[in-house]
Amino acid sequence: MLINFLLNNGVQRKFSLSSCIACLACRPPTVNHRSAQSPFGCRQVHGSKWKRQNAVNEQRRKVIPKLVYLHNPWKYLITKFNMWKLKWLWDYGFNETEFVEGSKQAAIVMTDIIRQQSAEKISEFTTPVGFQQITRDMLLSRNDSRLQLVRFENEHLRRAIPMKVATRQNYGRKYAFIDMLFVGLRNTKDFDSPSELVEINEILRRMDSELKTPSDVVSVPHRIVFAEIFIRFRRDYTAEWRRKEEASRHPKTSSFQETDGNHQDQQPASGTAHNMMIGRVLSRLNDPGWSVSFYKILTFDVLNFDPQPNRRSSA
């Protein structure tokens, strides 16, 4: 379609259009996006916004300062070498990664038991020497309210560092020891239970009043619980070494003796559940698994952390 326009200066212009402006039948159909949008789409948009906001709040609640740990390179190499010796000369099935992850879980369980003053549960995870040491320290620290702040989960143990690996032979028995250092950091706002938040804030308030903490320090946006936990793990390899020696001496009958020995070990297992606590401790002398022989909280502190100190000082 051609349309002629006559301008003011007398110049005539021609324009070609593919459709007629006046005719409604030639117009393309228009869609009202607001009316076409379903209510389910609005719910999805609002739901995604709520999830993003919830993720941002969760991240703010769990904010902690960056942790940089510098290990002595010489001690690191010695520890790695001793780990290699333990695997290839003592226990071929030993896996360092699995041990470190298991030790973190053991540190969490032991810390909760000590914090809750559950002495009857300690014997399930400790050696006789470790049981005596931990219960003695537990009694001495039962009135220390700071221990109630040490509530770590797996994500809060930022470092799990093997410090020393050693093997010992005493009176015909073979033991392996691994010293582990755990560094825990947890924001005091990082608790899902309202009752826990109230309890933590009350403990912090009492600590601040006893230590006379300045108000400008208390007013920081985040307070971080910091703790260094040292645990020595022990494993008794005596039974495994004896089985290896018997297998080397009598290779044909070793399989029969091993199954018979397992049957004999299972017979008294049903009655040991009702023994006294000291009986369970003594039974761990022949336990082939790793046990805790020493536990200590080396360092504890409440750090005052402000991720944006410049903005706070300018305000």
Order of alpha helices (4+ residues) and beta strands (2+ residues): beta-beta-alpha-alpha-alpha-alpha-alpha-alpha-beta-beta-alpha-alpha-beta-alpha-alpha-alpha-alpha-beta-alpha
